[in-house]
Amino acid sequence: MLSIGGPQSLGSHFTVLRVIPLSVASSIQLLLKAKGLYSCIFLAIHLGRPTQVGQSLPLFGFWVLFYRVKKLLGSSLHSLLKKPMSSMLIGSFPRPCSSSLHSDDWRTVNFKLGHSLDVLGSYVPAQSSRNGAERSCAVSFQRHLVKHHVRGIHEGYTFYKGGEKIIVVNAASGQPLESESGASASKSTGKLAVNAIDAFYRFSRPHTVIGTALSIVSVSLLAVEKLSDFSPLFFTGVLEAVVAALLMNIYIVGLNQLSDIEIDKVNKPYLPLASGEYSVGTGVGIITSFAIMSFLVGWIAGSWPLFWALFVSFVLGTAYSIDLPLLRWKRFAMVAAMCILAVRAVIVQIAFYMHMQTFVYRRPAVFSRPLIFATAFMSFFSVVIALFKDIPDIEGDRIFGIRSFSVRLGQKRVFWICIGLLQMAYAAAISVGAISSCLWSKVITVLGHVVLASILWTRAKSVDLNSKAAITSFYMFIWKLFYAEYFLIPLVR
């Protein structure tokens, strides 16, 4: 349904009529208030620790923060719905002399184009008869407005009013155009929603989100010793860890983008902060809210291994990116690589394993053979990711004084160093699998890593190192190998 807005002055001689899709705006507001899925998730976390008390207030605080984030992400939808561009401009007319206005009277507006529109009480009549007879006025239609905002004017339209509803009817066919206008408004709103989701998707750096989620689930499986360990307690513990880590992950990658806006305009202009889709204020609001929510989840869960994993990740992620004295460690190639190694190789493997082993299952801390393998293997992989991520960004890093290994040693040399490190890691994994006492684990570990090493070598030889697109594509391929490894790690016995 369309509701018509009152006349709005554009100066002393023009009046415009706007049609605003109120039902669409209301639908968006209701959509932004919907929290059903997240309520289910965090209610499960909250109820997963029934022995803990006094957590209603922090849980309520979490909802307040969560709703604020959703309002930040949806603010573009609200603002765009309120802009004149989201309204339908019907016409602009010279303003005649003023007189009293009756909303139930019909007005006839004659256009110089040779057609007429019957309009309901939107314009002031030039003359009024003493006996209250129907009043009318002739006006000159502004062609430049008609061209862009009124379709089919040569056919003629009639406006009917019923209560708060305005129906536009084609004078020739008698068919209402309300459904067409509503469909157009819905399509525009849908496009805005898709654009908002896409911007946040790019802001979150989805390849890191996927890697974080897979790594935590994989490492959590290392703590499973028997089939009965797959209990509701296990799934609650994994859910706590994944949700808290993903919130912290978005804080870390978001802070990096806020600190690198000018660099990303050269290296990654498609990111929402670099492209201008997000303002600095929006970015700060998102990462602050996500960091607080991450710590709240860790505190509500009551797991010290989980909380310390979040805290150390927060400290290292902040020191890596933020431009403050003695910080912004990404400027120093070796220190930057150590930060990534500490988070991806050590914290993810050991801290989240301890979360499951000591907090969820209440077992003593044990550094098992699979855990040691996972930590060692991912140390190689983390160094490779730290080195390779700078290869496509060499142009911007060189301009802004980031002394990465790619800037110092050259793209080609760093590329083949990364390939060599990965091949060494795969060779070590094959050796570990070969000496396994479990037959099925031996077969899967050896064959799996042989296949991955072969694919890596074949793909590496075909990369055009002079093409940024080719290097970026290969970097994302390395992340896919990273994902694949986490499917193999739980099978190492």
C-alpha positions as CSV (number, residue, x, y, z in Angstrom):
1,M,0.0,0.0,0.0
2,L,1.2,3.5,-0.8
3,S,0.6,6.5,1.4
4,I,0.8,9.9,-0.1
5,G,2.9,12.7,1.5
6,G,1.7,16.2,1.8
7,P,2.9,19.0,-0.6
8,Q,6.5,20.1,0.0
9,S,7.7,23.5,-1.0
10,L,10.6,23.8,-3.3
11,G,10.7,27.6,-3.2
12,S,8.0,30.1,-3.8
13,H,6.7,28.7,-7.1
14,F,6.8,24.9,-7.0
15,T,5.1,22.2,-5.0
16,V,6.1,18.5,-5.2
17,L,4.0,15.4,-4.3
18,R,5.9,12.4,-2.8
19,V,4.7,8.8,-2.5
20,I,6.5,7.0,0.3
21,P,6.4,3.2,0.7
22,L,5.5,3.2,4.4
23,S,4.8,-0.5,4.6
24,V,8.2,-1.3,3.2
25,A,9.9,0.9,5.7
26,S,7.9,-0.7,8.5
27,S,9.0,-4.2,7.2
28,I,12.6,-3.2,7.3
29,Q,12.3,-1.9,10.9
30,L,10.7,-5.2,11.9
31,L,13.4,-7.2,10.1
32,L,16.2,-5.3,11.9
33,K,14.5,-6.1,15.3
34,A,14.2,-9.8,14.6
35,K,16.7,-11.8,16.8
36,G,15.1,-15.3,16.7
37,L,18.1,-17.3,15.4
38,Y,20.6,-15.5,17.7
39,S,18.3,-15.9,20.6
40,C,18.3,-19.6,20.0
41,I,22.1,-19.8,19.8
42,F,22.9,-17.7,22.9
43,L,20.0,-19.3,24.9
44,A,21.7,-22.6,24.2
45,I,25.0,-21.2,25.5
46,H,23.4,-19.7,28.5
47,L,21.5,-22.9,29.4
48,G,24.6,-25.0,28.8
49,R,25.9,-23.8,32.2
50,P,22.9,-24.3,34.5
51,T,25.0,-24.2,37.6
52,Q,26.1,-20.6,37.0
53,V,24.0,-17.8,38.5
54,G,23.8,-14.1,38.2
55,Q,24.2,-14.0,34.4
56,S,20.9,-12.5,33.4
57,L,22.3,-8.9,33.4
58,P,25.4,-9.6,31.2
59,L,23.2,-11.6,28.8
60,F,20.8,-8.7,28.6
61,G,23.8,-6.4,28.0
62,F,24.8,-8.7,25.2
63,W,21.4,-8.2,23.5
64,V,21.7,-4.5,23.8
65,L,25.1,-4.5,22.1
66,F,23.9,-7.0,19.5
67,Y,20.9,-4.9,18.6
68,R,23.1,-1.8,18.3
69,V,25.4,-3.6,15.8
70,K,22.3,-4.6,13.8
71,K,21.2,-1.0,13.8
72,L,24.6,0.1,12.5
73,L,24.5,-2.5,9.7
74,G,21.0,-1.5,8.9
75,S,21.4,2.3,9.1
76,S,22.0,2.6,5.4
77,L,18.7,1.0,4.7
78,H,16.8,3.5,7.0
79,S,18.6,6.5,5.6
80,L,18.1,5.5,2.0
81,L,14.4,4.9,2.6
82,K,14.1,8.4,3.9
83,K,15.9,10.1,1.1
84,P,14.0,11.8,-1.7
85,M,15.5,9.3,-4.2
86,S,13.5,6.5,-2.6
87,S,10.3,8.3,-3.1
88,M,8.2,8.7,-6.2
89,L,8.1,12.3,-7.4
90,I,4.7,12.8,-9.1
91,G,4.9,16.3,-10.4
92,S,6.0,20.0,-10.0
93,F,3.6,22.8,-10.6
94,P,3.6,26.6,-10.4
95,R,1.9,27.4,-7.1
96,P,-1.4,29.3,-7.6
97,C,-3.0,31.7,-5.2
98,S,-3.8,30.3,-1.7
99,S,-7.2,29.3,-0.5
100,S,-8.8,26.8,1.8
101,L,-8.3,23.2,1.1
102,H,-10.8,20.3,1.4
103,S,-9.2,16.8,1.3
104,D,-12.5,15.3,0.0
105,D,-12.8,17.6,-3.0
106,W,-11.7,16.5,-6.5
107,R,-9.4,18.8,-8.4
108,T,-8.8,18.8,-12.1
109,V,-5.4,19.7,-13.4
110,N,-5.1,20.5,-17.1
111,F,-1.7,20.0,-18.7
112,K,-0.3,21.8,-21.6
113,L,0.5,18.3,-23.0
114,G,-3.1,18.0,-23.9
115,H,-4.1,15.6,-21.1
116,S,-5.6,15.9,-17.7
117,L,-5.2,14.4,-14.2
118,D,-7.9,14.2,-11.5
119,V,-6.2,14.9,-8.3
120,L,-7.5,14.8,-4.7
121,G,-7.2,18.1,-2.7
122,S,-3.4,18.5,-3.2
123,Y,-3.4,21.9,-4.9
124,V,-4.8,25.2,-4.0
125,P,-7.6,26.5,-6.4
126,A,-7.1,29.8,-8.1
127,Q,-10.8,30.7,-7.9
128,S,-13.6,29.5,-5.7
129,S,-17.3,29.8,-6.5
130,R,-19.7,31.2,-3.8
131,N,-22.1,28.2,-3.9
132,G,-19.3,25.7,-3.1
133,A,-19.3,24.3,-6.6
134,E,-16.3,22.2,-7.8
135,R,-13.1,24.3,-8.0
136,S,-10.4,23.8,-10.6
137,C,-7.2,25.4,-11.8
138,A,-5.0,25.1,-14.9
139,V,-1.3,24.7,-14.4
140,S,1.6,24.2,-16.7
141,F,3.4,20.9,-16.2
142,Q,7.1,21.0,-15.8
143,R,8.5,18.7,-18.5
144,H,11.9,18.2,-16.9
145,L,10.3,16.6,-13.9
146,V,7.8,14.6,-16.0
147,K,10.7,13.1,-18.0
148,H,12.3,11.4,-15.0
149,H,9.5,10.8,-12.6
150,V,6.2,10.2,-14.4
151,R,5.9,7.4,-16.8
152,G,3.2,7.2,-19.5
153,I,2.0,10.8,-19.0
154,H,0.9,10.8,-22.6
155,E,-1.7,8.2,-21.7
156,G,-3.1,10.1,-18.7
157,Y,-3.7,9.0,-15.1
158,T,-6.3,9.4,-12.5
159,F,-5.8,9.5,-8.7
160,Y,-8.5,8.2,-6.4
161,K,-8.5,8.6,-2.6
162,G,-10.0,6.2,-0.1
163,G,-9.2,6.9,3.6
164,E,-5.4,6.9,3.7
165,K,-4.8,5.2,0.4
166,I,-4.0,6.7,-2.9
167,I,-4.6,4.5,-6.1
168,V,-3.2,5.6,-9.4
169,V,-5.2,4.5,-12.4
170,N,-4.4,4.6,-16.1
171,A,-7.0,6.8,-17.7
172,A,-7.0,4.7,-20.8
173,S,-7.0,1.2,-19.4
174,G,-8.5,1.8,-15.9
175,Q,-5.9,-0.5,-14.4
176,P,-4.4,0.5,-11.0
177,L,-0.7,1.2,-10.9
178,E,-0.3,0.7,-7.1
179,S,1.0,-2.9,-7.5
180,E,3.6,-1.7,-10.0
181,S,4.8,1.1,-7.7
182,G,4.9,-1.3,-4.7
183,A,6.8,-3.9,-6.7
184,S,9.3,-1.2,-7.7
185,A,9.7,0.0,-4.1
186,S,10.1,-3.6,-2.9
187,K,12.7,-4.3,-5.5
188,S,14.7,-1.2,-4.5
189,T,14.5,-2.1,-0.8
190,G,15.6,-5.6,-1.6
191,K,18.6,-4.3,-3.5
192,L,19.6,-2.1,-0.6
193,A,19.4,-5.1,1.8
194,V,21.6,-7.2,-0.6
195,N,24.1,-4.3,-0.8
196,A,24.3,-4.0,3.0
197,I,24.8,-7.7,3.4
198,D,27.4,-7.8,0.7
199,A,29.3,-4.8,2.3
200,F,29.5,-6.6,5.7
201,Y,30.5,-9.8,4.0
202,R,33.5,-8.1,2.4
203,F,34.2,-6.3,5.7
204,S,34.3,-9.6,7.6
205,R,37.0,-11.1,5.3
206,P,35.1,-14.4,4.9
207,H,38.1,-16.6,4.1
208,T,39.4,-15.8,7.6
209,V,36.0,-16.5,9.1
210,I,35.8,-19.9,7.5
211,G,39.3,-20.7,8.5
212,T,38.6,-19.8,12.1
213,A,35.4,-21.8,12.4
214,L,36.9,-24.9,10.7
215,S,40.0,-24.8,12.9
216,I,38.1,-24.6,16.1
217,V,35.8,-27.5,15.2
218,S,38.7,-29.6,14.0
219,V,40.8,-29.0,17.1
220,S,37.8,-29.7,19.3
221,L,37.4,-33.1,17.8
222,L,40.9,-33.9,19.0
223,A,39.6,-34.0,22.5
224,V,37.0,-36.7,21.6
225,E,38.1,-40.0,22.9
226,K,35.0,-42.1,22.6
227,L,31.6,-42.0,20.9
228,S,29.8,-41.0,24.0
229,D,31.8,-37.7,24.1
230,F,29.5,-36.4,21.3
231,S,27.0,-35.1,23.9
232,P,25.1,-31.8,24.2
233,L,27.9,-30.7,26.4
234,F,30.3,-31.1,23.4
235,F,28.2,-29.1,21.0
236,T,27.6,-26.4,23.6
237,G,31.3,-26.1,24.2
238,V,32.1,-25.9,20.5
239,L,29.4,-23.3,19.9
240,E,30.7,-21.1,22.7
241,A,34.2,-21.3,21.2
242,V,33.1,-20.7,17.6
243,V,30.8,-17.7,18.3
244,A,33.3,-16.0,20.6
245,A,36.2,-16.5,18.2
246,L,34.3,-15.3,15.1
247,L,33.3,-12.1,16.9
248,M,36.9,-11.5,17.8
249,N,38.0,-12.4,14.2
250,I,35.8,-9.7,12.8
251,Y,37.2,-7.2,15.3
252,I,40.8,-8.0,14.2
253,V,40.2,-7.9,10.5
254,G,38.0,-4.8,10.9
255,L,40.7,-2.9,12.9
256,N,43.2,-3.8,10.2
257,Q,41.0,-2.2,7.6
258,L,40.5,0.9,9.7
259,S,44.2,1.3,10.0
260,D,44.9,0.6,6.3
261,I,42.2,2.7,4.6
262,E,44.7,4.5,2.4
263,I,46.8,1.4,1.7
264,D,43.6,-0.6,0.8
265,K,42.6,2.1,-1.7
266,V,45.6,0.9,-3.7
267,N,45.7,-2.8,-2.8
268,K,42.0,-3.7,-2.0
269,P,39.7,-0.9,-3.2
270,Y,36.7,-3.3,-3.1
271,L,36.7,-3.3,0.8
272,P,33.8,-1.2,2.2
273,L,36.0,1.3,4.1
274,A,38.4,1.8,1.2
275,S,35.5,2.2,-1.2
276,G,33.6,4.6,1.1
277,E,30.6,2.3,1.6
278,Y,31.4,2.4,5.3
279,S,32.4,5.6,7.2
280,V,35.2,5.4,9.8
281,G,32.5,5.9,12.5
282,T,30.6,2.9,11.2
283,G,33.7,0.8,11.2
284,V,34.7,1.8,14.7
285,G,31.2,1.1,16.0
286,I,31.2,-2.4,14.4
287,I,34.6,-3.5,15.7
288,T,34.0,-2.1,19.2
289,S,30.7,-3.9,19.5
290,F,32.1,-7.2,18.2
291,A,35.0,-7.1,20.6
292,I,32.8,-6.4,23.6
293,M,30.4,-9.2,22.5
294,S,33.3,-11.6,22.1
295,F,34.5,-11.0,25.7
296,L,30.9,-11.2,27.0
297,V,30.4,-14.7,25.4
298,G,33.7,-15.8,26.9
299,W,32.8,-14.5,30.3
300,I,29.3,-16.0,30.1
301,A,30.8,-19.4,29.1
302,G,33.0,-19.3,32.2
303,S,36.0,-21.0,30.4
304,W,39.4,-19.6,31.3
305,P,41.1,-21.2,28.3
306,L,38.6,-19.6,26.0
307,F,38.8,-16.2,27.7
308,W,42.6,-16.1,27.6
309,A,42.5,-17.2,23.9
310,L,40.3,-14.2,23.2
311,F,42.4,-11.8,25.3
312,V,45.7,-12.8,23.7
313,S,44.1,-12.6,20.2
314,F,42.8,-9.2,21.0
315,V,46.1,-7.9,22.2
316,L,48.1,-9.3,19.3
317,G,45.5,-8.3,16.7
318,T,45.5,-4.7,18.1
319,A,49.3,-4.4,18.3
320,Y,49.5,-5.8,14.7
321,S,47.3,-3.1,13.1
322,I,46.8,0.0,15.3
323,D,49.1,3.0,14.5
324,L,50.4,4.0,17.9
325,P,53.9,4.4,19.2
326,L,55.7,1.0,19.5
327,L,52.8,-0.7,17.9
328,R,51.6,-1.4,14.3
329,W,53.8,-4.4,14.2
330,K,52.8,-5.2,10.7
331,R,55.5,-2.7,9.6
332,F,58.1,-5.3,10.6
333,A,58.0,-8.4,8.6
334,M,59.4,-10.8,11.2
335,V,57.2,-9.5,14.0
336,A,54.1,-9.5,11.8
337,A,54.8,-13.2,10.9
338,M,55.2,-14.1,14.6
339,C,51.8,-12.5,15.4
340,I,50.0,-14.5,12.8
341,L,51.9,-17.7,13.8
342,A,51.0,-17.1,17.5
343,V,47.3,-16.8,16.8
344,R,46.8,-19.3,14.0
345,A,49.2,-22.0,15.1
346,V,49.5,-21.8,18.9
347,I,46.4,-20.1,20.3
348,V,43.9,-21.8,18.0
349,Q,45.4,-25.3,18.5
350,I,46.3,-25.3,22.2
351,A,43.8,-22.9,23.8
352,F,40.7,-24.2,22.1
353,Y,41.8,-27.8,22.7
354,M,42.3,-27.0,26.4
355,H,38.8,-25.4,26.4
356,M,37.3,-28.7,25.4
357,Q,39.7,-31.0,27.3
358,T,39.8,-29.2,30.7
359,F,36.6,-27.1,30.8
360,V,34.0,-29.1,28.8
361,Y,35.2,-32.6,29.6
362,R,36.9,-31.8,32.9
363,R,39.9,-33.9,32.1
364,P,43.5,-33.2,32.9
365,A,45.5,-31.2,30.4
366,V,47.4,-33.6,28.0
367,F,49.4,-32.7,25.0
368,S,48.5,-35.6,22.8
369,R,50.3,-36.7,19.6
370,P,47.6,-35.3,17.3
371,L,47.7,-31.9,19.1
372,I,51.5,-31.7,18.8
373,F,51.2,-32.6,15.1
374,A,48.5,-30.0,14.5
375,T,50.5,-27.2,16.2
376,A,53.7,-28.0,14.3
377,F,52.0,-28.3,10.9
378,M,50.0,-25.1,11.4
379,S,53.1,-23.3,12.4
380,F,54.4,-23.8,8.9
381,F,51.1,-22.9,7.3
382,S,50.7,-19.8,9.4
383,V,54.2,-18.5,8.3
384,V,53.2,-19.2,4.7
385,I,50.0,-17.2,5.1
386,A,51.8,-14.4,6.7
387,L,54.4,-14.2,3.9
388,F,52.0,-14.9,1.0
389,K,49.3,-12.4,1.9
390,D,51.8,-9.5,1.2
391,I,52.7,-10.7,-2.3
392,P,49.6,-9.2,-4.0
393,D,49.8,-6.1,-1.8
394,I,53.4,-5.2,-2.7
395,E,52.5,-2.0,-4.6
396,G,50.6,-0.3,-1.7
397,D,53.0,-1.6,0.9
398,R,55.9,-0.1,-1.0
399,I,54.2,3.3,-1.3
400,F,53.3,3.5,2.4
401,G,56.5,2.2,3.8
402,I,55.4,-1.3,4.9
403,R,58.7,-3.3,4.8
404,S,57.2,-6.7,4.1
405,F,59.3,-9.6,2.9
406,S,57.8,-9.2,-0.6
407,V,59.0,-5.6,-0.7
408,R,62.4,-6.5,0.6
409,L,63.1,-9.8,-1.3
410,G,60.8,-9.5,-4.3
411,Q,57.6,-11.4,-5.2
412,K,59.1,-14.3,-7.0
413,R,61.5,-15.2,-4.2
414,V,58.9,-15.0,-1.5
415,F,56.5,-17.0,-3.6
416,W,58.8,-20.0,-3.9
417,I,59.8,-19.8,-0.3
418,C,56.2,-20.3,0.6
419,I,55.8,-23.2,-1.8
420,G,59.0,-24.8,-0.3
421,L,57.7,-24.4,3.3
422,L,54.4,-26.0,2.5
423,Q,56.0,-28.9,0.7
424,M,58.2,-29.4,3.8
425,A,55.1,-29.4,6.0
426,Y,53.4,-32.0,3.7
427,A,56.5,-34.2,3.8
428,A,56.5,-34.1,7.6
429,A,52.8,-35.0,7.7
430,I,53.4,-38.0,5.4
431,S,56.1,-39.2,7.7
432,V,53.9,-38.8,10.8
433,G,51.2,-40.8,9.0
434,A,53.6,-43.5,7.9
435,I,54.6,-44.4,11.5
436,S,51.1,-44.3,12.8
437,S,50.0,-47.6,14.5
438,C,46.4,-47.1,13.4
439,L,46.0,-48.5,9.9
440,W,43.0,-46.4,8.7
441,S,44.7,-43.2,10.1
442,K,48.0,-44.2,8.3
443,V,46.3,-44.6,5.0
444,I,44.2,-41.4,5.2
445,T,47.0,-39.2,6.5
446,V,49.6,-40.4,3.9
447,L,47.3,-40.4,0.8
448,G,45.6,-37.2,1.8
449,H,48.9,-35.2,2.1
450,V,50.4,-36.7,-1.0
451,V,47.3,-35.6,-3.0
452,L,47.5,-32.0,-1.5
453,A,51.2,-31.7,-2.1
454,S,50.8,-32.8,-5.7
455,I,48.0,-30.3,-6.3
456,L,50.0,-27.5,-4.8
457,W,53.1,-28.2,-6.9
458,T,51.1,-28.5,-10.1
459,R,49.2,-25.3,-9.5
460,A,52.3,-23.3,-8.4
461,K,54.1,-24.0,-11.7
462,S,51.3,-22.4,-13.7
463,V,51.0,-19.1,-11.8
464,D,51.8,-16.0,-13.6
465,L,53.8,-13.9,-11.1
466,N,53.4,-10.8,-13.2
467,S,49.6,-10.9,-12.8
468,K,48.2,-9.6,-9.5
469,A,44.9,-11.4,-10.2
470,A,46.7,-14.7,-10.7
471,I,48.7,-14.2,-7.4
472,T,45.5,-13.3,-5.5
473,S,43.7,-16.3,-6.9
474,F,46.6,-18.6,-5.8
475,Y,46.6,-17.0,-2.3
476,M,42.9,-17.9,-1.9
477,F,43.9,-21.4,-3.2
478,I,46.3,-21.6,-0.2
479,W,43.5,-20.9,2.1
480,K,41.6,-23.8,0.6
481,L,44.5,-26.0,1.3
482,F,44.4,-24.6,4.9
483,Y,40.7,-25.7,5.1
484,A,41.5,-29.1,3.7
485,E,44.2,-29.7,6.4
486,Y,41.7,-29.2,9.2
487,F,39.6,-32.0,7.7
488,L,42.7,-34.3,8.0
489,I,43.9,-33.3,11.4
490,P,41.2,-35.0,13.5
491,L,42.1,-38.3,11.6
492,V,45.7,-38.2,12.7
493,R,46.1,-40.8,15.5
